[in-house]
Amino acid sequence: MSYVTTPTVEKKQAVKLYYKDYGEGQPIILLHGWPLSHRMWEYQVDDFVNAGFRVITYDRRGFGKSSQPWHGYTYQDFADDLYEVICSLELSNVILVGFSMGGGELATYVEKYGTSKLSKLVFLSSVTPYMPKTDDNPDGVDVNVFEDIKSGIKEDRAGFFADFGKNFVNLDKNQNRISKAQVDYNWQIACRASRKATLDCVDAFSQTDFREGCKQIDVPTLVVHGDDDAIVPFEVSGKKAAEIIPDAELKVIKGAPHGLTFTHNKELNPILIDFFKKA
């Protein structure tokens, strides 16, 4: 198994990040969503490799086969981990694809490390630019929604993820696009994540303001969102991100839920490959 190990800096615990590395060509790093792992990309990896790209997926700390420390679940930590993956694998001209909470890593990375190693960015069903409802973000999500998520995890994590997994893909509307077995498999992945990580990440993606990082992006950027996203509503996230990110291109997939990598991969993958190949 392949791991990138982060350095120990100022008593900050080193962690091992599990990754997969396939294909040859320009590198693409796929950043998974909460509460899944690198396995959420299995309906994209083959298409991207066959299109001539090197595809790297890795498990965020606390998830999948990566280390599960007690602390370190802030976007600063996640951006540092992404930087270590890029540097350890000696990558340049990288395309980053951030799904859901993974989009926050893209914005934080750009704000902290710039874009010298990057080629393009894709924000996919992303939590950017800012989720909570506040005085300067009146159309955001009520903070009680995030508190209810944490309460559900604390009271019955497996039960919460069972319901969340159905809403993730709008199962009631997409039974012809995704099987109950796939939803159950996603549930198994979610349950294997660290309880502490799943809780702390709710605070991370619901409280972090990514607007400044989005404004600093200076590489070609694509924002893709489903117009039937019940987890991260398009009007709160994708629409606003495309308005804030300089010269961002926006693609809205009609009828797609949050987990469009599963339900709408036949529509999604060609959009992403066309963007990857665009000069």
C-alpha positions as CSV (number, residue, x, y, z in Angstrom):
1,M,0.0,0.0,0.0
2,S,1.2,3.5,-0.8
3,Y,1.3,6.4,1.7
4,V,2.5,9.9,1.9
5,T,3.7,10.8,5.4
6,T,3.4,14.4,6.6
7,P,6.2,15.9,8.6
8,T,6.1,16.5,12.3
9,V,6.2,20.3,12.7
10,E,5.9,22.2,16.1
11,K,4.5,19.1,17.9
12,K,2.0,18.6,15.1
13,Q,1.5,14.9,14.8
14,A,2.6,13.3,11.5
15,V,-0.1,11.4,9.6
16,K,0.0,8.8,6.9
17,L,-2.2,9.6,3.9
18,Y,-3.2,6.6,1.8
19,Y,-3.2,7.1,-1.9
20,K,-3.8,5.5,-5.3
21,D,-1.9,6.5,-8.4
22,Y,-2.9,5.4,-11.9
23,G,-2.1,6.2,-15.5
24,E,0.4,8.6,-17.1
25,G,0.2,12.2,-18.3
26,Q,-0.8,15.4,-16.7
27,P,-1.7,14.7,-13.0
28,I,-5.2,15.0,-11.6
29,I,-5.8,14.9,-7.9
30,L,-9.3,13.9,-6.8
31,L,-10.3,15.1,-3.4
32,H,-13.2,13.2,-1.9
33,G,-16.3,14.4,0.0
34,W,-17.5,13.9,3.6
35,P,-17.9,11.2,5.0
36,L,-16.5,9.0,2.2
37,S,-13.0,8.1,0.9
38,H,-11.0,7.9,-2.3
39,R,-13.4,5.0,-3.3
40,M,-16.1,7.5,-4.2
41,W,-14.2,8.2,-7.5
42,E,-14.4,4.7,-9.0
43,Y,-16.8,5.8,-11.7
44,Q,-14.4,8.6,-12.8
45,V,-10.9,7.1,-12.5
46,D,-11.1,4.7,-15.5
47,D,-12.5,7.4,-17.8
48,F,-9.8,9.9,-16.8
49,V,-6.9,7.4,-17.2
50,N,-8.3,6.3,-20.5
51,A,-8.4,10.0,-21.6
52,G,-4.6,10.2,-21.1
53,F,-4.3,11.5,-17.5
54,R,-2.4,10.4,-14.4
55,V,-5.1,10.1,-11.7
56,I,-4.3,10.3,-8.0
57,T,-6.8,9.8,-5.3
58,Y,-6.1,9.9,-1.5
59,D,-8.0,9.5,1.7
60,R,-8.3,12.7,3.8
61,R,-6.9,12.3,7.3
62,G,-9.5,10.6,9.5
63,F,-11.1,8.8,6.6
64,G,-10.5,5.6,4.6
65,K,-7.1,4.0,5.2
66,S,-5.3,7.2,6.2
67,S,-4.3,7.9,9.8
68,Q,-7.0,8.9,12.2
69,P,-5.5,11.4,14.7
70,W,-7.5,13.0,17.4
71,H,-6.7,16.6,16.3
72,G,-5.9,18.2,13.0
73,Y,-9.3,18.6,11.2
74,T,-9.1,22.1,10.0
75,Y,-8.8,23.4,6.5
76,Q,-5.3,24.6,7.2
77,D,-4.4,21.0,8.1
78,F,-6.1,19.7,4.9
79,A,-4.4,22.2,2.7
80,D,-1.0,21.3,4.3
81,D,-1.7,17.6,3.6
82,L,-2.6,18.4,-0.1
83,Y,0.7,20.3,-0.4
84,E,2.6,17.3,1.0
85,V,1.0,15.0,-1.5
86,I,1.9,17.3,-4.4
87,C,5.5,17.7,-3.1
88,S,6.1,14.1,-2.1
89,L,5.0,12.9,-5.5
90,E,7.0,15.7,-7.2
91,L,3.9,16.9,-9.2
92,S,3.5,20.0,-11.2
93,N,0.9,21.4,-13.6
94,V,-1.7,19.7,-11.4
95,I,-5.4,19.7,-12.0
96,L,-7.3,19.6,-8.7
97,V,-10.9,18.4,-8.4
98,G,-12.5,19.0,-5.1
99,F,-15.9,17.4,-4.4
100,S,-18.1,18.9,-1.7
101,M,-15.9,19.6,1.3
102,G,-12.9,18.9,-1.0
103,G,-13.7,22.2,-2.7
104,G,-12.7,24.0,0.5
105,E,-9.3,22.4,0.3
106,L,-8.8,23.9,-3.1
107,A,-9.7,27.5,-2.0
108,T,-7.6,27.1,1.2
109,Y,-4.6,25.7,-0.7
110,V,-4.7,28.6,-3.2
111,E,-4.9,31.1,-0.3
112,K,-2.0,29.5,1.5
113,Y,0.3,28.1,-1.2
114,G,-0.7,29.9,-4.4
115,T,-1.1,28.3,-7.8
116,S,2.5,27.8,-9.0
117,K,2.1,24.0,-9.0
118,L,-1.4,24.1,-10.4
119,S,-2.9,24.1,-13.9
120,K,-6.7,24.0,-13.4
121,L,-9.3,23.7,-10.6
122,V,-12.7,22.0,-10.5
123,F,-15.2,22.7,-7.7
124,L,-17.7,19.9,-7.8
125,S,-20.9,20.0,-5.6
126,S,-18.6,22.1,-3.4
127,V,-19.2,23.8,-0.1
128,T,-17.5,27.0,-1.3
129,P,-17.6,29.9,-0.9
130,Y,-19.3,30.1,2.5
131,M,-22.1,27.8,3.9
132,P,-23.7,29.3,7.0
133,K,-26.4,32.0,7.1
134,T,-24.9,35.2,8.6
135,D,-25.5,38.9,8.3
136,D,-23.2,39.1,5.3
137,N,-24.4,35.8,3.9
138,P,-28.2,36.0,4.3
139,D,-29.0,33.2,1.8
140,G,-26.8,30.6,3.6
141,V,-27.8,27.5,5.5
142,D,-29.2,27.9,9.0
143,V,-26.5,27.0,11.5
144,N,-29.0,24.7,13.3
145,V,-28.8,22.4,10.3
146,F,-25.2,21.7,11.1
147,E,-25.9,21.3,14.8
148,D,-28.5,18.7,13.9
149,I,-26.0,16.8,11.8
150,K,-23.6,16.7,14.7
151,S,-26.3,15.6,17.1
152,G,-27.3,12.8,14.7
153,I,-23.7,11.5,14.5
154,K,-23.3,11.6,18.3
155,E,-26.6,9.8,19.0
156,D,-26.5,7.2,16.2
157,R,-23.7,7.6,13.7
158,A,-24.6,4.5,11.7
159,G,-28.3,5.4,11.6
160,F,-27.5,9.0,10.6
161,F,-25.3,7.9,7.7
162,A,-27.9,5.5,6.5
163,D,-30.4,8.3,6.0
164,F,-27.7,10.8,4.8
165,G,-26.6,8.3,2.1
166,K,-30.0,8.2,0.6
167,N,-30.3,12.0,0.6
168,F,-26.8,12.2,-0.8
169,V,-28.0,10.7,-4.1
170,N,-31.7,11.6,-3.9
171,L,-32.4,7.9,-3.9
172,D,-36.2,8.3,-4.2
173,K,-35.7,10.1,-7.5
174,N,-32.7,8.2,-8.9
175,Q,-33.4,4.5,-8.4
176,N,-32.9,4.0,-12.1
177,R,-29.4,5.6,-11.8
178,I,-28.0,4.0,-8.6
179,S,-28.6,0.8,-6.8
180,K,-29.4,0.3,-3.2
181,A,-26.3,-1.8,-3.0
182,Q,-24.1,1.1,-4.0
183,V,-25.8,3.3,-1.4
184,D,-25.2,0.6,1.2
185,Y,-21.5,0.4,0.1
186,N,-21.2,4.1,0.6
187,W,-22.7,3.7,4.1
188,Q,-20.0,1.1,4.9
189,I,-17.3,3.5,3.8
190,A,-18.7,6.3,5.9
191,C,-19.0,4.2,9.0
192,R,-15.3,3.2,8.8
193,A,-14.2,6.9,9.1
194,S,-13.1,8.3,12.5
195,R,-16.1,9.4,14.6
196,K,-14.0,12.4,15.7
197,A,-13.1,13.3,12.2
198,T,-16.7,13.2,11.0
199,L,-17.7,15.5,13.8
200,D,-14.8,17.9,13.5
201,C,-15.2,18.2,9.7
202,V,-18.8,19.4,10.1
203,D,-17.4,22.4,12.0
204,A,-14.7,22.8,9.4
205,F,-16.9,22.9,6.3
206,S,-19.8,24.8,8.0
207,Q,-17.7,27.5,9.7
208,T,-14.8,28.2,7.3
209,D,-15.1,31.2,5.0
210,F,-13.6,30.4,1.7
211,R,-14.5,33.6,-0.1
212,E,-11.0,35.2,0.1
213,G,-9.3,32.0,-1.2
214,C,-11.8,31.9,-4.1
215,K,-11.1,35.5,-5.1
216,Q,-7.3,34.7,-5.3
217,I,-7.7,31.9,-7.9
218,D,-5.9,32.8,-11.1
219,V,-6.0,29.5,-13.1
220,P,-8.8,28.2,-15.3
221,T,-11.6,27.0,-13.0
222,L,-14.8,25.0,-13.6
223,V,-17.7,24.9,-11.2
224,V,-20.1,22.0,-11.6
225,H,-23.2,21.5,-9.5
226,G,-26.5,19.7,-9.7
227,D,-29.6,21.7,-9.6
228,D,-31.3,19.1,-7.3
229,D,-28.6,19.1,-4.7
230,A,-30.3,18.5,-1.3
231,I,-27.1,18.5,0.7
232,V,-25.2,21.6,-0.6
233,P,-27.9,23.7,-2.4
234,F,-26.7,25.2,-5.7
235,E,-27.9,28.7,-4.9
236,V,-25.8,28.8,-1.7
237,S,-22.7,27.3,-3.2
238,G,-22.1,26.6,-6.8
239,K,-23.9,29.7,-8.1
240,K,-22.1,32.0,-5.7
241,A,-18.7,30.3,-6.2
242,A,-18.9,30.9,-9.9
243,E,-19.6,34.6,-9.3
244,I,-16.7,35.0,-6.9
245,I,-14.0,33.0,-8.7
246,P,-12.4,35.1,-11.4
247,D,-13.5,34.0,-14.9
248,A,-14.9,30.7,-13.6
249,E,-16.9,28.5,-16.0
250,L,-20.2,27.2,-14.6
251,K,-21.9,23.9,-15.6
252,V,-25.2,23.0,-14.0
253,I,-26.4,19.4,-14.4
254,K,-30.2,19.2,-14.6
255,G,-31.7,16.9,-12.0
256,A,-28.4,15.9,-10.5
257,P,-28.2,15.4,-6.7
258,H,-25.2,16.1,-4.5
259,G,-23.6,12.7,-5.2
260,L,-23.6,13.2,-9.0
261,T,-20.4,11.3,-9.3
262,F,-22.5,8.2,-8.8
263,T,-25.9,9.0,-10.4
264,H,-24.8,11.3,-13.3
265,N,-21.3,10.1,-14.2
266,K,-22.3,9.7,-17.8
267,E,-23.1,13.4,-18.0
268,L,-20.4,14.5,-15.6
269,N,-17.3,12.7,-16.9
270,P,-17.4,14.2,-20.4
271,I,-17.8,17.7,-19.0
272,L,-14.7,17.2,-16.8
273,I,-12.6,15.6,-19.5
274,D,-13.4,18.4,-22.0
275,F,-12.3,20.9,-19.3
276,F,-9.1,19.0,-18.5
277,K,-8.2,18.9,-22.2
278,K,-9.1,22.5,-23.0
279,A,-6.0,24.6,-23.9
